[in-house]
């Protein structure tokens, strides 16, 4: 099995836990998308969306939500910087 537990120099990462009912669908959607199976990716993404459709939406100021947005921003920054380093040699 692929071992993603070795992030590069301060590389941010996101963890999905087995208790999250949407996690398998999110992972399958990502995997299907990566191998060009867009239809299956959409099906799995739809399943994840249906599961995560909250009865009561979380407040955007809640720590969990703020943390997710912050991590996404950090990942974009990391990827941009990583790409620059790769191009520079």
Backbone atoms as SQL, in Angstrom:
CREATE TABLE atoms (id INTEGER PRIMARY KEY, chain TEXT, resi INTEGER, resn TEXT, atom TEXT, x REAL, y REAL, z REAL);
INSERT INTO atoms VALUES
  (1, 'A', 1, 'UNK', 'N', 0.837, -1.180, 0.000),
  (2, 'A', 1, 'UNK', 'CA', 0.000, 0.000, 0.000),
  (3, 'A', 1, 'UNK', 'C', 0.883, 1.245, 0.000),
  (4, 'A', 2, 'UNK', 'N', 0.444, 2.259, -0.713),
  (5, 'A', 2, 'UNK', 'CA', 1.160, 3.528, -0.779),
  (6, 'A', 2, 'UNK', 'C', 1.288, 4.122, 0.617),
  (7, 'A', 3, 'UNK', 'N', 2.473, 4.573, 0.959),
  (8, 'A', 3, 'UNK', 'CA', 2.715, 5.159, 2.277),
  (9, 'A', 3, 'UNK', 'C', 2.849, 6.663, 2.153),
  (10, 'A', 4, 'UNK', 'N', 1.801, 7.366, 2.538),
  (11, 'A', 4, 'UNK', 'CA', 1.799, 8.833, 2.450),
  (12, 'A', 4, 'UNK', 'C', 2.183, 9.473, 3.774),
  (13, 'A', 5, 'UNK', 'N', 2.771, 8.696, 4.679),
  (14, 'A', 5, 'UNK', 'CA', 3.069, 9.213, 6.011),
  (15, 'A', 5, 'UNK', 'C', 4.415, 9.922, 6.080),
  (16, 'A', 6, 'UNK', 'N', 4.992, 10.225, 4.940),
  (17, 'A', 6, 'UNK', 'CA', 6.292, 10.862, 4.923),
  (18, 'A', 6, 'UNK', 'C', 6.230, 12.191, 4.177),
  (19, 'A', 7, 'UNK', 'N', 5.560, 13.191, 4.757),
  (20, 'A', 7, 'UNK', 'CA', 5.475, 14.478, 4.071),
  (21, 'A', 7, 'UNK', 'C', 6.859, 15.097, 3.898),
  (22, 'A', 8, 'UNK', 'N', 7.016, 15.849, 2.832),
  (23, 'A', 8, 'UNK', 'CA', 8.270, 16.562, 2.582),
  (24, 'A', 8, 'UNK', 'C', 8.370, 17.757, 3.514),
  (25, 'A', 9, 'UNK', 'N', 9.532, 18.328, 3.594),
  (26, 'A', 9, 'UNK', 'CA', 9.862, 19.510, 4.379),
  (27, 'A', 9, 'UNK', 'C', 8.672, 20.414, 4.712),
  (28, 'A', 10, 'UNK', 'N', 8.049, 20.166, 5.845),
  (29, 'A', 10, 'UNK', 'CA', 6.913, 20.957, 6.347),
  (30, 'A', 10, 'UNK', 'C', 5.697, 20.934, 5.430),
  (31, 'A', 11, 'UNK', 'N', 5.559, 19.888, 4.656),
  (32, 'A', 11, 'UNK', 'CA', 4.409, 19.770, 3.754),
  (33, 'A', 11, 'UNK', 'C', 3.130, 19.567, 4.567),
  (34, 'A', 12, 'UNK', 'N', 2.115, 20.406, 4.344),
  (35, 'A', 12, 'UNK', 'CA', 0.852, 20.231, 5.069),
  (36, 'A', 12, 'UNK', 'C', 0.106, 19.005, 4.552),
  (37, 'A', 13, 'UNK', 'N', -0.660, 18.372, 5.422),
  (38, 'A', 13, 'UNK', 'CA', -1.456, 17.223, 5.004),
  (39, 'A', 13, 'UNK', 'C', -2.779, 17.214, 5.753),
  (40, 'A', 14, 'UNK', 'N', -3.728, 16.489, 5.198),
  (41, 'A', 14, 'UNK', 'CA', -5.081, 16.416, 5.735),
  (42, 'A', 14, 'UNK', 'C', -5.380, 14.957, 6.034),
  (43, 'A', 15, 'UNK', 'N', -5.984, 14.679, 7.161),
  (44, 'A', 15, 'UNK', 'CA', -6.278, 13.314, 7.565),
  (45, 'A', 15, 'UNK', 'C', -7.782, 13.071, 7.566),
  (46, 'A', 16, 'UNK', 'N', -8.187, 11.980, 6.943),
  (47, 'A', 16, 'UNK', 'CA', -9.570, 11.523, 7.034),
  (48, 'A', 16, 'UNK', 'C', -9.577, 10.310, 7.954),
  (49, 'A', 17, 'UNK', 'N', -10.536, 10.267, 8.836),
  (50, 'A', 17, 'UNK', 'CA', -10.627, 9.166, 9.792),
  (51, 'A', 17, 'UNK', 'C', -11.693, 8.164, 9.371),
  (52, 'A', 18, 'UNK', 'N', -11.513, 6.923, 9.773),
  (53, 'A', 18, 'UNK', 'CA', -12.454, 5.865, 9.442),
  (54, 'A', 18, 'UNK', 'C', -13.853, 6.095, 9.979),
  (55, 'A', 19, 'UNK', 'N', -13.973, 6.873, 11.032),
  (56, 'A', 19, 'UNK', 'CA', -15.308, 7.130, 11.603),
  (57, 'A', 19, 'UNK', 'C', -16.099, 8.153, 10.798),
  (58, 'A', 20, 'UNK', 'N', -15.449, 8.823, 9.855),
  (59, 'A', 20, 'UNK', 'CA', -16.133, 9.801, 9.001),
  (60, 'A', 20, 'UNK', 'C', -16.850, 9.031, 7.889),
  (61, 'A', 21, 'UNK', 'N', -18.176, 9.039, 7.871),
  (62, 'A', 21, 'UNK', 'CA', -18.898, 8.242, 6.876),
  (63, 'A', 21, 'UNK', 'C', -18.673, 8.695, 5.433),
  (64, 'A', 22, 'UNK', 'N', -18.241, 9.927, 5.240),
  (65, 'A', 22, 'UNK', 'CA', -17.984, 10.416, 3.885),
  (66, 'A', 22, 'UNK', 'C', -16.577, 10.069, 3.400),
  (67, 'A', 23, 'UNK', 'N', -15.691, 9.707, 4.312),
  (68, 'A', 23, 'UNK', 'CA', -14.282, 9.497, 3.973),
  (69, 'A', 23, 'UNK', 'C', -14.063, 8.506, 2.826),
  (70, 'A', 24, 'UNK', 'N', -14.662, 7.317, 2.835),
  (71, 'A', 24, 'UNK', 'CA', -14.391, 6.393, 1.732),
  (72, 'A', 24, 'UNK', 'C', -14.824, 6.943, 0.377),
  (73, 'A', 25, 'UNK', 'N', -15.902, 7.701, 0.375),
  (74, 'A', 25, 'UNK', 'CA', -16.392, 8.274, -0.879),
  (75, 'A', 25, 'UNK', 'C', -15.476, 9.398, -1.370),
  (76, 'A', 26, 'UNK', 'N', -14.979, 10.193, -0.436),
  (77, 'A', 26, 'UNK', 'CA', -14.038, 11.264, -0.799),
  (78, 'A', 26, 'UNK', 'C', -12.765, 10.649, -1.387),
  (79, 'A', 27, 'UNK', 'N', -12.268, 9.611, -0.753),
  (80, 'A', 27, 'UNK', 'CA', -11.048, 8.957, -1.218),
  (81, 'A', 27, 'UNK', 'C', -11.271, 8.308, -2.583),
  (82, 'A', 28, 'UNK', 'N', -12.388, 7.603, -2.735),
  (83, 'A', 28, 'UNK', 'CA', -12.673, 6.988, -4.039),
  (84, 'A', 28, 'UNK', 'C', -12.849, 8.045, -5.130),
  (85, 'A', 29, 'UNK', 'N', -13.521, 9.142, -4.809),
  (86, 'A', 29, 'UNK', 'CA', -13.700, 10.209, -5.798),
  (87, 'A', 29, 'UNK', 'C', -12.338, 10.731, -6.253),
  (88, 'A', 30, 'UNK', 'N', -11.437, 10.953, -5.315),
  (89, 'A', 30, 'UNK', 'CA', -10.094, 11.424, -5.651),
  (90, 'A', 30, 'UNK', 'C', -9.374, 10.399, -6.531),
  (91, 'A', 31, 'UNK', 'N', -9.436, 9.127, -6.126),
  (92, 'A', 31, 'UNK', 'CA', -8.723, 8.079, -6.874),
  (93, 'A', 31, 'UNK', 'C', -9.293, 7.912, -8.285),
  (94, 'A', 32, 'UNK', 'N', -10.613, 7.892, -8.399),
  (95, 'A', 32, 'UNK', 'CA', -11.227, 7.776, -9.730),
  (96, 'A', 32, 'UNK', 'C', -10.851, 8.969, -10.608),
  (97, 'A', 33, 'UNK', 'N', -10.865, 10.162, -10.037),
  (98, 'A', 33, 'UNK', 'CA', -10.507, 11.365, -10.795),
  (99, 'A', 33, 'UNK', 'C', -9.062, 11.283, -11.270),
  (100, 'A', 34, 'UNK', 'N', -8.163, 10.822, -10.395),
  (101, 'A', 34, 'UNK', 'CA', -6.748, 10.729, -10.744),
  (102, 'A', 34, 'UNK', 'C', -6.490, 9.726, -11.867),
  (103, 'A', 35, 'UNK', 'N', -7.346, 8.715, -11.994),
  (104, 'A', 35, 'UNK', 'CA', -7.120, 7.738, -13.076),
  (105, 'A', 35, 'UNK', 'C', -8.068, 7.957, -14.244),
  (106, 'A', 36, 'UNK', 'N', -8.677, 9.147, -14.307),
  (107, 'A', 36, 'UNK', 'CA', -9.441, 9.548, -15.479),
  (108, 'A', 36, 'UNK', 'C', -10.847, 8.983, -15.580),
  (109, 'A', 37, 'UNK', 'N', -11.367, 8.450, -14.495),
  (110, 'A', 37, 'UNK', 'CA', -12.719, 7.906, -14.501),
  (111, 'A', 37, 'UNK', 'C', -13.673, 8.935, -13.880),
  (112, 'A', 38, 'UNK', 'N', -13.928, 9.974, -14.665),
  (113, 'A', 38, 'UNK', 'CA', -14.695, 11.110, -14.162),
  (114, 'A', 38, 'UNK', 'C', -16.106, 10.742, -13.730),
  (115, 'A', 39, 'UNK', 'N', -16.759, 9.843, -14.462),
  (116, 'A', 39, 'UNK', 'CA', -18.122, 9.449, -14.109),
  (117, 'A', 39, 'UNK', 'C', -18.185, 8.794, -12.739),
  (118, 'A', 40, 'UNK', 'N', -17.263, 7.867, -12.481),
  (119, 'A', 40, 'UNK', 'CA', -17.230, 7.215, -11.174),
  (120, 'A', 40, 'UNK', 'C', -16.818, 8.203, -10.082),
  (121, 'A', 41, 'UNK', 'N', -15.930, 9.134, -10.424),
  (122, 'A', 41, 'UNK', 'CA', -15.541, 10.167, -9.460),
  (123, 'A', 41, 'UNK', 'C', -16.748, 11.014, -9.058),
  (124, 'A', 42, 'UNK', 'N', -17.570, 11.358, -10.033),
  (125, 'A', 42, 'UNK', 'CA', -18.762, 12.163, -9.734),
  (126, 'A', 42, 'UNK', 'C', -19.750, 11.402, -8.859),
  (127, 'A', 43, 'UNK', 'N', -19.909, 10.113, -9.125),
  (128, 'A', 43, 'UNK', 'CA', -20.821, 9.298, -8.315),
  (129, 'A', 43, 'UNK', 'C', -20.360, 9.286, -6.861),
  (130, 'A', 44, 'UNK', 'N', -19.065, 9.038, -6.648),
  (131, 'A', 44, 'UNK', 'CA', -18.546, 8.996, -5.274),
  (132, 'A', 44, 'UNK', 'C', -18.613, 10.371, -4.612),
  (133, 'A', 45, 'UNK', 'N', -18.322, 11.421, -5.369),
  (134, 'A', 45, 'UNK', 'CA', -18.418, 12.779, -4.816),
  (135, 'A', 45, 'UNK', 'C', -19.859, 13.089, -4.421),
  (136, 'A', 46, 'UNK', 'N', -20.804, 12.644, -5.228),
  (137, 'A', 46, 'UNK', 'CA', -22.220, 12.857, -4.899),
  (138, 'A', 46, 'UNK', 'C', -22.603, 12.133, -3.618),
  (139, 'A', 47, 'UNK', 'N', -22.081, 10.925, -3.445),
  (140, 'A', 47, 'UNK', 'CA', -22.349, 10.171, -2.204),
  (141, 'A', 47, 'UNK', 'C', -21.773, 10.913, -1.001),
  (142, 'A', 48, 'UNK', 'N', -20.544, 11.427, -1.139),
  (143, 'A', 48, 'UNK', 'CA', -19.930, 12.182, -0.042),
  (144, 'A', 48, 'UNK', 'C', -20.734, 13.432, 0.259),
  (145, 'A', 49, 'UNK', 'N', -21.176, 14.123, -0.794),
  (146, 'A', 49, 'UNK', 'CA', -21.971, 15.338, -0.596),
  (147, 'A', 49, 'UNK', 'C', -23.283, 15.040, 0.114),
  (148, 'A', 50, 'UNK', 'N', -23.924, 13.934, -0.241),
  (149, 'A', 50, 'UNK', 'CA', -25.188, 13.572, 0.397),
  (150, 'A', 50, 'UNK', 'C', -24.994, 13.291, 1.881),
  (151, 'A', 51, 'UNK', 'N', -23.888, 12.646, 2.206),
  (152, 'A', 51, 'UNK', 'CA', -23.606, 12.316, 3.608),
  (153, 'A', 51, 'UNK', 'C', -23.263, 13.561, 4.405),
  (154, 'A', 52, 'UNK', 'N', -22.522, 14.476, 3.785),
  (155, 'A', 52, 'UNK', 'CA', -22.063, 15.657, 4.520),
  (156, 'A', 52, 'UNK', 'C', -23.058, 16.807, 4.490),
  (157, 'A', 53, 'UNK', 'N', -24.162, 16.632, 3.789),
  (158, 'A', 53, 'UNK', 'CA', -25.212, 17.660, 3.766),
  (159, 'A', 53, 'UNK', 'C', -25.722, 17.828, 5.199),
  (160, 'A', 54, 'UNK', 'N', -25.350, 18.902, 5.847),
  (161, 'A', 54, 'UNK', 'CA', -25.716, 19.029, 7.259),
  (162, 'A', 54, 'UNK', 'C', -27.177, 19.438, 7.454),
  (163, 'A', 55, 'UNK', 'N', -27.749, 18.901, 8.500),
  (164, 'A', 55, 'UNK', 'CA', -29.083, 19.336, 8.894),
  (165, 'A', 55, 'UNK', 'C', -28.973, 20.772, 9.398),
  (166, 'A', 56, 'UNK', 'N', -27.922, 21.008, 10.191),
  (167, 'A', 56, 'UNK', 'CA', -27.621, 22.348, 10.673),
  (168, 'A', 56, 'UNK', 'C', -26.192, 22.667, 10.251),
  (169, 'A', 57, 'UNK', 'N', -26.047, 23.645, 9.402),
  (170, 'A', 57, 'UNK', 'CA', -24.718, 23.999, 8.908),
  (171, 'A', 57, 'UNK', 'C', -23.841, 24.490, 10.050),
  (172, 'A', 58, 'UNK', 'N', -22.554, 24.112, 9.996),
  (173, 'A', 58, 'UNK', 'CA', -21.607, 24.616, 10.978),
  (174, 'A', 58, 'UNK', 'C', -21.304, 26.067, 10.670),
  (175, 'A', 59, 'UNK', 'N', -21.041, 26.821, 11.711),
  (176, 'A', 59, 'UNK', 'CA', -20.678, 28.221, 11.577),
  (177, 'A', 59, 'UNK', 'C', -19.282, 28.325, 10.973),
  (178, 'A', 60, 'UNK', 'N', -19.095, 29.225, 10.028),
  (179, 'A', 60, 'UNK', 'CA', -17.798, 29.368, 9.364),
  (180, 'A', 60, 'UNK', 'C', -16.695, 29.804, 10.331),
  (181, 'A', 61, 'UNK', 'N', -17.078, 30.284, 11.493),
  (182, 'A', 61, 'UNK', 'CA', -16.095, 30.688, 12.493),
  (183, 'A', 61, 'UNK', 'C', -15.670, 29.579, 13.434),
  (184, 'A', 62, 'UNK', 'N', -16.304, 28.414, 13.346),
  (185, 'A', 62, 'UNK', 'CA', -15.937, 27.306, 14.224),
  (186, 'A', 62, 'UNK', 'C', -14.521, 26.841, 13.919),
  (187, 'A', 63, 'UNK', 'N', -13.830, 26.418, 14.968),
  (188, 'A', 63, 'UNK', 'CA', -12.417, 26.042, 14.839),
  (189, 'A', 63, 'UNK', 'C', -12.186, 24.990, 13.752),
  (190, 'A', 64, 'UNK', 'N', -13.034, 23.980, 13.680),
  (191, 'A', 64, 'UNK', 'CA', -12.860, 22.921, 12.685),
  (192, 'A', 64, 'UNK', 'C', -12.942, 23.482, 11.267),
  (193, 'A', 65, 'UNK', 'N', -13.873, 24.373, 11.038),
  (194, 'A', 65, 'UNK', 'CA', -14.062, 24.949, 9.703),
  (195, 'A', 65, 'UNK', 'C', -12.923, 25.911, 9.375),
  (196, 'A', 66, 'UNK', 'N', -12.585, 26.784, 10.322),
  (197, 'A', 66, 'UNK', 'CA', -11.464, 27.717, 10.103),
  (198, 'A', 66, 'UNK', 'C', -10.177, 26.949, 9.814),
  (199, 'A', 67, 'UNK', 'N', -9.960, 25.876, 10.564),
  (200, 'A', 67, 'UNK', 'CA', -8.765, 25.056, 10.392),
  (201, 'A', 67, 'UNK', 'C', -8.710, 24.446, 8.989),
  (202, 'A', 68, 'UNK', 'N', -9.847, 23.977, 8.497),
  (203, 'A', 68, 'UNK', 'CA', -9.898, 23.369, 7.159),
  (204, 'A', 68, 'UNK', 'C', -9.559, 24.400, 6.085),
  (205, 'A', 69, 'UNK', 'N', -10.124, 25.591, 6.190),
  (206, 'A', 69, 'UNK', 'CA', -9.825, 26.636, 5.209),
  (207, 'A', 69, 'UNK', 'C', -8.366, 27.073, 5.289),
  (208, 'A', 70, 'UNK', 'N', -7.850, 27.195, 6.498),
  (209, 'A', 70, 'UNK', 'CA', -6.448, 27.575, 6.671),
  (210, 'A', 70, 'UNK', 'C', -5.532, 26.521, 6.062),
  (211, 'A', 71, 'UNK', 'N', -5.830, 25.255, 6.314),
  (212, 'A', 71, 'UNK', 'CA', -5.015, 24.172, 5.758),
  (213, 'A', 71, 'UNK', 'C', -5.065, 24.172, 4.233),
  (214, 'A', 72, 'UNK', 'N', -6.230, 24.388, 3.665),
  (215, 'A', 72, 'UNK', 'CA', -6.350, 24.447, 2.204),
  (216, 'A', 72, 'UNK', 'C', -5.479, 25.567, 1.640),
  (217, 'A', 73, 'UNK', 'N', -5.483, 26.713, 2.297),
  (218, 'A', 73, 'UNK', 'CA', -4.638, 27.829, 1.867),
  (219, 'A', 73, 'UNK', 'C', -3.158, 27.462, 1.977),
  (220, 'A', 74, 'UNK', 'N', -2.790, 26.818, 3.083),
  (221, 'A', 74, 'UNK', 'CA', -1.395, 26.398, 3.270),
  (222, 'A', 74, 'UNK', 'C', -0.971, 25.398, 2.190),
  (223, 'A', 75, 'UNK', 'N', -1.880, 24.501, 1.820),
  (224, 'A', 75, 'UNK', 'CA', -1.573, 23.523, 0.782),
  (225, 'A', 75, 'UNK', 'C', -1.345, 24.196, -0.568),
  (226, 'A', 76, 'UNK', 'N', -2.178, 25.190, -0.883),
  (227, 'A', 76, 'UNK', 'CA', -1.980, 25.924, -2.148),
  (228, 'A', 76, 'UNK', 'C', -0.626, 26.631, -2.152),
  (229, 'A', 77, 'UNK', 'N', -0.300, 27.274, -1.054),
  (230, 'A', 77, 'UNK', 'CA', 0.978, 27.970, -0.954),
  (231, 'A', 77, 'UNK', 'C', 2.133, 26.980, -1.072),
  (232, 'A', 78, 'UNK', 'N', 2.037, 25.872, -0.368),
  (233, 'A', 78, 'UNK', 'CA', 3.091, 24.858, -0.429),
  (234, 'A', 78, 'UNK', 'C', 3.285, 24.374, -1.867),
  (235, 'A', 79, 'UNK', 'N', 2.191, 24.062, -2.545),
  (236, 'A', 79, 'UNK', 'CA', 2.276, 23.541, -3.915),
  (237, 'A', 79, 'UNK', 'C', 2.900, 24.567, -4.867),
  (238, 'A', 80, 'UNK', 'N', 2.499, 25.821, -4.738),
  (239, 'A', 80, 'UNK', 'CA', 3.095, 26.884, -5.577),
  (240, 'A', 80, 'UNK', 'C', 4.596, 26.959, -5.351),
  (241, 'A', 81, 'UNK', 'N', 5.007, 26.981, -4.079),
  (242, 'A', 81, 'UNK', 'CA', 6.430, 27.065, -3.752),
  (243, 'A', 81, 'UNK', 'C', 7.181, 25.813, -4.198),
  (244, 'A', 82, 'UNK', 'N', 6.565, 24.659, -4.046),
  (245, 'A', 82, 'UNK', 'CA', 7.183, 23.409, -4.474),
  (246, 'A', 82, 'UNK', 'C', 7.397, 23.406, -5.993),
  (247, 'A', 83, 'UNK', 'N', 6.402, 23.860, -6.722),
  (248, 'A', 83, 'UNK', 'CA', 6.523, 23.928, -8.189),
  (249, 'A', 83, 'UNK', 'C', 7.642, 24.876, -8.611),
  (250, 'A', 84, 'UNK', 'N', 7.743, 26.007, -7.914),
  (251, 'A', 84, 'UNK', 'CA', 8.820, 26.966, -8.217),
  (252, 'A', 84, 'UNK', 'C', 10.191, 26.327, -7.988),
  (253, 'A', 85, 'UNK', 'N', 10.322, 25.615, -6.864),
  (254, 'A', 85, 'UNK', 'CA', 11.605, 24.964, -6.551),
  (255, 'A', 85, 'UNK', 'C', 11.941, 23.903, -7.593),
  (256, 'A', 86, 'UNK', 'N', 10.914, 23.170, -8.049),
  (257, 'A', 86, 'UNK', 'CA', 11.146, 22.126, -9.053),
  (258, 'A', 86, 'UNK', 'C', 11.618, 22.750, -10.372),
  (259, 'A', 87, 'UNK', 'N', 11.008, 23.856, -10.767),
  (260, 'A', 87, 'UNK', 'CA', 11.390, 24.510, -12.019),
  (261, 'A', 87, 'UNK', 'C', 12.781, 25.125, -11.927),
  (262, 'A', 88, 'UNK', 'N', 13.129, 25.612, -10.731),
  (263, 'A', 88, 'UNK', 'CA', 14.436, 26.254, -10.540),
  (264, 'A', 88, 'UNK', 'C', 15.566, 25.229, -10.557),
  (265, 'A', 89, 'UNK', 'N', 15.209, 23.976, -10.327),
  (266, 'A', 89, 'UNK', 'CA', 16.226, 22.932, -10.400),
  (267, 'A', 89, 'UNK', 'C', 16.624, 22.503, -9.068);
